[in-house]
């Protein structure tokens, strides 16, 4: 199969994918979905993912679409030599090994940039490429804990709670892809590549956003707030006659509209709720009064009423309900793709649209080494040379 770009946006760039598990593949998926020529490098003897599940599993199918695959044993000099030939023609290489591994293999940035000074080298680690924790193995939940997220997630007094998605893995992958794109833009003026580095811990710290600022600026340690917004009140989850909804009624004008919608003019005249500071101070009492009112109508009734009057609110969906929502369907986030292992399946597409160079799912995740001969041929290897590499188990 010749390279088939998922978009015209990045099709002029070639990316070597040395990643595994989740953070690294998330980064490369961004590049592949926007049309980069991604060559996924896998070990010959495993042909699968470490902790990545079966190749026909939903997780693998989601992470590794729009790529081609070559198998290389990077513990053999012949395998490293093939990789170096790939590097000479590539724009980007992405890895998420522990920092010492690439140096032992002789494929670190300082070595490879000698072969291709224009190379953008993307690295994702658990804790950074150097420092006291550099050699520790990284794991998403560990980063959530060290990054402070678990201390502000969950109900007050509940104890630490992890977020329901691998947010440190996902965001570190997205930040690495962003860094690579920035480096590619800068290369247009300098003509030089550079090393792009991020880690699960750095990504998690950045994602703390205003919660981190509360400490850094005001020396306030944010507590767990459960379903209540930490600073915007009243914002939270309220039970209706048939389920739960989110209501966000903070801010002067929206608060006025909310009081009108729930037919509670006493909220406006109550001095305990007059200002946002008052409502924050008396959060529990206010929430209890709101809950007593919201419990009298259905979710659909409240959602219609609040949205009509301009109060932000919405349902709280199960996963099946998410993708049945008419707005979700209208946004076109779900695409279909044919696969050899699972037939025609649905996957999420990219969450942003480009008017001239859209992204699409065009190629199913490859079998391990599916394109080895094809890619080696593109590098100039003759059939006899490919046969010799296979005999030496380098591919």
Secondary structure, 3 states (H helix, E strand, C coil): CCCCCCCCCCCCCEEEECCCCCHHHHHHHHHHHCCCEEEEEECCCCCCCCCCCCCCCHHHHHHCCCCEEEECCCCCHHHHHHHHHHHHHCCEEEECCCHHHHHHHCCCHHHHCCCCCCCEEEEEECCCCCCCCCCCCCCHHHHHHHCCHHHCCCCCCCCCCCCCCCHHHHHHHHHHHHHHHHHHHHHHHHCCCCEEEEEHHHHHHHHCCHHHHHHHHHCCCCCCCCCCCCCCCCEEEEECCCCEEEEECCCHHHHHHHHHHCCCHHHHHCHHHCCHHHHHHCHHHHHHHHHHHHCCCCHHHHHHHHHHHCCEEEECCCHHHHCCCHHHHHHCCEEEEEECCCEEEEEECCCCCCCCCCCCCCCCCCCCCCCHHHHHHHCCCCHHHHHHHHHCCCC
